[in-house]
Amino acid sequence: MILIGFSKSTAKLIANLTTVDGYLAAGFSTSTTIANLIFYDLDSRISGITTSYNFEYSRYGDDIILSGEYYPMRLIKKISTILLHSGFRIQYSKSKILTQHESRIALGLNLNIKVNPSRATRKRLRAICNNCYSNGINSQIPTGSSREEFIARIVGQIYYYKFIYPTSLEVSEKKFKAAIDQE
């Protein structure tokens, strides 16, 4: 945060308010905004490099997606170097290179011809909504989560997928809202 212009005290305050054990917490409403601030300069650097290779660069949070017509080993090495020098760790176990003949899933979305929520993601979210409707919301809350956190997470996921594919979860959304209203 200091590197992007915040004073040390302001950066520390923001970090204390928006992290858990020094990490941005997935699902916090502030996480995407903080990630965008941190990646601001990196986005333009990486985008400039990918353009020179005739690749498209996309990012959501700390998930980076490169799209192009060939296997870009040199490009990946350049981007990795930038990220490592900027203090990021790369989780190579999560890194994938997929061809046009493979199912390309990123961020729970199928990125093949048309962007859609993946079948597995839709089925999982439908099952959660159906179970909440049939058995009550408390039956689906994971250990260690509060009711409010669970509802916010599921509503967030429904709206995220509705934004991508508006008609994909209409019935599930209605059932989940009915389950909330029942209790």
N, C-alpha and C positions, 0 to 999 in steps of 0.2 A: 504494500500500500504506500510505503514511503517512496518507492521508485516511481509511482504515478502521481506524486505531488502532495500527498497527505503528510502532515506533521507527524512526528513520532508518537506523540500523545494521542492524536486522533486515530492514527493507524492502530494503536494498541487498543483503544476503546472499541473501534469497529471490530477488530479481531476477537476481543473478549465477548462481544455481544452476538457474534454470528458464527462462532466455531464451537466444536465440542472436542476437547482434548487436542486442540491445535489444528483441527481439520474442519473444512466446510462440511456441514451435515447435509446429506442428501435429503431433499424434501423440505428443508427450511425455505420459507418464502424469500429469504434474502440470498440464498446460495447462488442462483443464476445471476443476479445483479453483481454480486461480489466477483464471481468468475468472469463476467464480462469486463469489469473494471481491471482485473488482473491480466486478462488476455488482450486488452485494448491494443497495446503496441505489438504484441506477438501476432495478433490477427493480421495486421497489415504486413508484417514481415513475412509470415508464412504464406499469405495470399499472393504477395509479390513473387515469391519463389515458385509456387504452384502454377501461377499464370505463365511463367517462363517455360514450364514443362508442359503447358497445354492441359493442365489438370484443374479441376474445381475443388475448392476447399470449403468445408462446412464444419461447424462446431456447435455443440450444445453442451454447456457446462464445460467439462474437461474431456468430453468425447469428441475426437477429431475424425472426420471422414474425408477421404480423398477419392475423387472420381476421375477416371481417365480411361484411355484406350490400351494401355500396356502396363507391364509390371515395373514400377518406378523405384528400383532399389536405391539409386543415387539420391533421388528426391526424399525418400524416407530417411536416409542417413542424414541429410542436411536438416530436415525438420527435427529429427531426434536430437541432433547436436544443439540446435537452438533451444529446445525445451530443456535439455539437461543443463545447459549453461544458464538458463533462467531459473533454475532451482526445482524443476519438476522431476518426478520419477516416472519412468515409462513402465507400465505393466505389460510386459511382452506377452504374458499368458493370455491377456485379453485382446491382443493385437491380431487382426486377421487380414489376409489378402484374399479377396473373393473374385472369381471371374464372372462373366455374364451368364454362365451356365449353372451357377450355384445360387441358392436362395440367399439373398443379401439382406440380412436383418441387422439393423442398428437402432438403438434407442427403443426397442420393442416394435419397430416399424419394418415392414417388408418394403425394400427399396427397389424391387425389380422394375417392371414396366410402369406401374402406377403405385404411388406410395399408399400403403394401407397398414393398419395395425396387423401384426403377425397373427396367424391363426391361433397359435399357442397363447398369445397375450389376450386375445379376445375371449378364448375359452376360459382362461383363468379368471378374468375379470367378471365374465358372465356367471361363473360358478360362485364367486364370492357374493355377487349381488343376489343371486337366487337363494343361496344359503342364508343371507341376511334377511331376505323376505320370508323364507320358510321357518327359520329357527331363531331369528332375532339377531341383531347386530352383535351382541355380546358373544355369540357363538363363534364369530370370525375374528375377533380381536386377538392379535398375536400376544404372547406373553411379553410383558415389559412395555406394551403400548397402552396409551390411554384411549378412551372412547373418542375423545375429540381429535387426537392425532390420527386414529384409524379412519374416521369419517373424512377428515381433511385429505388424507392420502388417497382414498378411493374416489372422492369427488374430484380431486385434482387429476387423477388418472382418466376418469370418464371425460372430463372437459378437454384434456390433452388429446385423447383419441377422437373426440367429437370435432375438434378443430381440424384434424387431419382428414377425417372421414366422417362427415356429419351424421350419417344414418346408421353407423355400425353398431351402436350400443343403445339405441332408443329404449327398447324394452327393459334392458338392464338398468338404465338410469331411472326409469319409472319405478321399478321394483325397489331399487335402493332408496329412493326418496320416500316411497311408501313404508319401507322398513324403519326409516328415521322417524316418520310421523307416527308409527305404531307405538313407539316407546316413549 
